[in-house]
Amino acid sequence: MIGLNDELAERAASGDPVRIGLIGAGQMGTDVVAETRMMKGIEVVVTADIDFERAREAFEIGQVEEEVVSVSSAAEADAAIAAGKRAAARDYRIITDMKNIDVMLEATGVPEIGSRAALRSARAGHHISMMNVETDITVGPILYWYARQKGVQYALAAGDEPAACKELYDFADSLGFTIVALGKGKNNPLDRHATPTDPAVMKEAARRGLTPSMLIEFVDGSKTMIEMAAVSNATGLVPDCRGMHGPETDRDHLNQTFALKKDGGVLEKMGVVDFGVGRVAPGVFAIVRTDHPRLRQAMVLRDMGNGPYYTLFRPYHLCSIEVPLTCALMAIRGKSNMVPRDRLTSEVFAVAKRDLQPGEVLDGIGGTCYYSLIDTYEVAKAERLLPAGLAKGARVIRPVKIDSPITWEDVDMKPSTILQLRNLQEAWFKGEIMEPELLAAVDVLANE
């Protein structure tokens, strides 16, 4: 991102700022509106949220000075932006179908909406910036592929742990280090069976300005699994074990903790994603090594220790605040900071939080029915494990015991865009569908 500040200043001076259409005006989305208010050369010009008042209030909270108008069509939104106003809408499709934006920023966290919004935006020629990691870990490869077919960029947005980890990965990989582990700190005590209906959870969520289900995503570990799966799918690094290790550690002992077992650490192999519990959050880390004797000596002289394991540590991640940098990078340079590889490396799947009975309908991530764990994609596929990003709305058709993974055979799935997209992605992975047919099929979904 070096030099992006100068390029943004040039866009501001030319009167041609990068224009963002924001879908999802919750806590994170509203932060983005406020952040762009303080930046040069980039603006959120339209917001959409199922709660219209949140879409409108995002501009008010962000201290945006321009007049905000309610719109009910893409044409109305385009006209408002052309007139120097800001627009707020209830329907996300108004943003995806507009002409007067450069980047669609998806911040709902809802996999179904994320997949639909990404498809429609690519079809319309908008770059796609995803804060919706849940969508990315489920159908990210096919969304990235489709964006390329339409001549636009796709990216996981800067600021959250996945992109912050990717920055460290790129740095270490460029320098030729062997990457032992890439990870994040978890700052909530882990409780796999926590639910959003717990009065204590509801009180804590209100104190922190979160919905109870959003807080539970962090507490039950689902969010950590999702974030590190995104890192895995972007880098090819794998979880060392199901659910990762998540050991108690701190910043000063990361390179001792995330070392091979034969060297006193927790790892069976190198090249993994993981997380640390303790005094690591809100940081992210890369544990690297070099076996070159001259460089080992140089690392000692630079106060990095005797090795062979070294810690690269970023002590912060400014989730939502850094997001506009991704939007600027795509619109100005036509580049992305983080994308999934052509195939999934890891899968996040649903595990029963309690005994589930036939007839129950699964709620969402951070709910009362399931928590999430990570494993490699190949293992999850072989065991027919239900991806967490597809679980919401599925109806249980046979009993599932507490702490048992939920499989495809345990549920009846209702039709959805993301399920159809996932099925196409699976066929593509297997070579059962060629790119011309795949493009035609995804075009149909994008036009629905």
N, C-alpha and C positions, 0 to 999 in steps of 0.2 A: 504493500500500500504506500510505499515511499513515493513522495511527490504528488500524491492525490490531493493534498491540500491546495497546491498551486493550480491544479487542473480544475478543482471546484471553484476557486477564486476566479479563474478565467470564465467559467460558465456563468458565474454571477455577474461579472463585468459585461458579458455579452447579452445579458437579459434572457438567457436560455438555460434556466436551471433544470437539473434532473427532476423529473416529476414522478412521484410515487403514488400508486393507488393501494391503500391499506385495507386488507380484509381481516377483520377481527380487531375490535377496539377495546380489548380488555386492558389489564394492567400493562402488559408488555407493549401492545400496540400504541397505547396512549403515551408511553415513554418515548416511542419512536417519533411521534408527532412533536413532543416537547423538544427532543434532541435536534430534529431538523430545524426547529425554530431558531436554534443557536448556531447553526452551521451556515456556511456560504454555498450557494450554487446548488442546493438540493432542497426539495420541499415535498411534504405530503399534501397533495391537492384534493384528494377524495378519500373518504373512509366509508366502510360498509360494516354493519353489524346487525345480527338478528334482533338486537335491542337497539332500536333507532336512536334512543336518547344517548346511549354510549357512543355511537358514531358521531353524534353532534357534539357531545361534551368533550370528546377527545381534543377537538380544536380549542375549546374554551380552556380546558386544563392546560393545554400546551401553549396558551397565550398567543394563539395565532390571531393576527389583527384583521385579516381579510374577512369580508362578509361570508357567512356560511349559509348555503341554501339547501333545502331538501329536494332531492331528485328521485324520480321514479323510472328513469330510462337512461340508457347510455348516451343518447342524443342530448338529453337535458344536462347530464353531467359534463359532456364535452362543451356545450354552450356556456355553462357556468365557468369552467376553467378558462375558456377563451376570453371571457369577460373579466378575468382577474379575480374571480370569486373562488370559494372553496365549496365542495359538495359533500353531503352526507346522505347515505342511503341505507336501506334495510337489506336489499338483495345483493349478494356478492357478484352476481352476473352483470350488474351494471358496470362494475369496475373491469371485469374481464373483457367486456365487449366494447369498451371505450376506445377512442383514438388518441386523446390528449394525455396519455401517460406513457412513461418509458419503462417502468418496472412495476410489476404486481408483487406486493409483499404479503405473504400469507401468514397470519398470526393467530389462527383459530385453535390449533392443536387438535382439530377434529379430522381424522384420516379421510373420511368420505368427502368432506368439503375441500380439504387440501388437494385431493386428487382431481376433483372436478375443476377447481379454480386453476390449477396448473395446466390442465389440458386446454381449457378455454382460452387462457392467457397466451399459451404458445400458439394456438390457432390464430389469435388476433395479432401476433407479432410483438408481444410484450416479453421482456426478460422476466424471469421467475426467481424471486428471492424467498426462500422458505425458512420461516421460523418454526414451521410445523415438522418437527423431527419425526413424529409418529407416522406421517405420510411417507417420508423419505425412507425409513427403514423397511417399509412394506412394499412400495412400488417405485422407489427412487431410481433404479436403473432404467426402467422403461420411460419414466418421466424425463430423465436426462436425455435419453435417446430421442424421444419425440421432440424435445426442445431443439436439439441439433438439426433434426429434419426440417424444422420450421425456421431455422436461421436465427435462433435466439439463445440466450444463456440461461442456464439453470444453476442455482447455488444454494447451499445451506448458508444461512446468514451468519456473518461475523458476530462475535460477542459471547455467544453461549459456549459451553465447554467443548462441544465437538469441533467447532472452528478454531477455538483457542488451542486445542490439542493438535489440530492439523498444522497450525503455524509452527509449532515446535517440531513436528514430524518433518515438515518441509526443510526447516533449517538444519536439522540433524542429518537428514538424508542427503541434502546437498553437500554437506561436509564429509560425507563418506563414513559417518559413524555407524556402527551396528546398533540398531534400535532394539533394546531389550524389552521395554514396556512403555506404554503410553497410557496416561490415566488422569483421573480427576480426584478431588477430595469430596467426600460426602459429609455434609454438616448436620444431617438429621439422624438421630438414633434410629437404627433399622428395626422396624416392626412389620414383618410380612403380612400380618393379619389385621392391621389397623384399618378402620373404616371411616368414611366421612360422616357417619351418623353418630359417632362418639361425641358427647357434649364437650369434652376437653379439646378434641380436634376442632370442633366448630368454633370454640372460643379462640383458640390459637390462630386459626385461619382468619377470623375477623380482625384480630390484632395485627396480622401481617398483610391485610388487604388482599387475601387470596380466597378463592372458593374452597370449601372443604375438600372437594375431590382433587383440586390442584395440589393442595398440601399433602394429601395422601399419596399422590404419585411419587413424591419425594420420600415420604416416610416409609412406604412399603418397598422401596427400592426400584420400582418400575422405571422411573425417570432415568436413574443411573444406568439401568440395562439398555434403555432406548438410546441414550446419548452415546454410550460406548459402542453400541452396535453401529451407529452412524459413523463413528471413527473407524471401526473395523471395516465397514463396507467401502470407506473412502481410501483406506490404506492397504488392506489385505492382512493386517494384523488380526489375530484370533484370540478368543477367550482361552485362557489356560485350562479352565475347568468350567463346568456348568455353573452359571451365576457369578463367575469370577471369584477371586479370593476375598477381596475387601478387608485386608488385615488392618489392625490398629497400628498406626504409625504416625510420624510427623515429618515435617519438611526436611529436617536434618538427618533423618534416617531412611529416607526413601530409597536411596541407592543400596542400602543394606537389606531392606525389606524385599524390594523387587529385584532380587538376584536369584540365580539358580540355587536349588536346594543344596547342591554340593558345595556351594559357596556361602551357605548360611541363610539364604533367602527362602521365599515361598514358592518359587516358580519351577515347574517341570521343564519348561523350554523358554527360549527367547522369542521375541516377536509377538508380544501379546498386548491385549488391552485389559485394564483392570481399574480398581479404584482403591483409595485409602480412606479409612475411617480415623478421625482424630484431627490433629492440627495440620491439616492440608488444605481444606476448603478455605476460601473460594479459589484456590489455585489449581493449576493443571501442571502436569509434569511429563517429562520424557526421561527415561533411564537409558543411557547409552554406554557403549564401551568402544574402546579402540585397543588393538593389540600391537600397534606400531610402537616400538621402543622410544623413538624420538618424540612422538606425540604424547606418549605416556609421561615422559619427562616434562614436556611443555605444559601439560595439564597440571602437574605439581606446581610449576612456577606460576601458574595462574590461579592458585588456591582452589583447585577443583578436587584435590585429594590424590591419593596414590592409585586409585583405580582397582581393578579394571572397570568398575561401574561408576558412572558419573551422573549427577542429577542436573538436568536442565529444568528450571522451575519458573513458571509465570505465576506471580502471586495473586493475580486477579483475573476475572473475566467479567466484562461489563455487558451482561446480557441486556438486550434491547438498545443500549446506548451506542454500541458499536455497529449495530445493524445497518444504518445508512451507508457505511463504507462499502458494504457489499453491493448495495444498489448503485452507488457511484462507480464502482469498479466495472460493473457490467455495462452501464449506460455510456461511460466515457471511454473505457479501454476495450470493451467487448470481451472481457475476461471474467472468469469465475474464481473464487477463492477456495471452494470446496465442493466436490461432486462425488457421487457414488461411482464405483467401478462398474463394468459392464455386467457383472454378476454379483449377487449377494454373497458375502463372506460369512456373515452372522445373521441369526434370526432371533427375535424376541418373541417368546410364546407365553400363553396364558396358563396359570397354575391356580387351582381352586383355593380360595381363601377359607372356605368352609365346605361342608358336604353339600353338593349340588344335586337337586332332584329333577327328574324329567318334568318338562313343562315350564321350568324357570327360564327367563330371558336374561342373558348376560348384560350387565350394565357396562359402562366404559372403563378405561384405564383410570385408576384412582377411585374405583367404586367399592362395592361390597362383595363382589363375586370372585374376583381373581386378582392376583399379583402377577408380575412378569419376571421371567428369567431369560438369560442369554445363553445360547449355545451356537455351535457352528451351523451354518445353513444346511450342510449336508447331513449332519446328525438329526437336525429338526425335521428335515424332509423324510429321512428314513423312518423316523418314529411317528410321522404323521402328526406333529405337534401343531396346534392352532396358533397362527400368528396373532399377537396381541392387537395389531392394527386392524384386524378383521373381526375381532371377537364381539364387539358391541352389537347387540341386537340378535345374536345367535340364540336359538332356542335349544335348551338341553334336552336330549332324547334318551339318555341313559345315565344312571347315577355316576357321579364323580366324587371320589373321596377327597377330603381336605388334603392339601399339599400334593395332590396328584396333578400332573400335567393334563390339560384338556386337549383332546385330539379331535381331528376332523370327524371321526366316527362318533364322537360324543354329542355332536350338535347338528342342528339343521340350520343352514345359512339362508338368510333372506337375500334376494337379489340386490345388488348395489353396484355403483360405478367402480368402486375400488376393488370389489371382488372380481368383476369382469376384467379389470385391468391386471389384477394379479394373475388370473388364469392365462391371459395373453402373455404376460411376462414369463410364466412357467413354461408355456409352449415354446416361447422364443429361446429360453435357456436350453431346452431339450432339442432344439433344432427342428421342431415339428411345424414351425411356421417361418416363412422367409420374410425378409424385410418389406418387399412391396405389399404382401398380404397383411403384414403387421401394421404398416402405415395406414392402409385402408380401414382396418378394423379399429385402430385408435382414433382415426378421424371421425368415425361414426360416434364413438363415445364423446369426443370433444364437441360434437354438434348437438348432443342431446340436451 
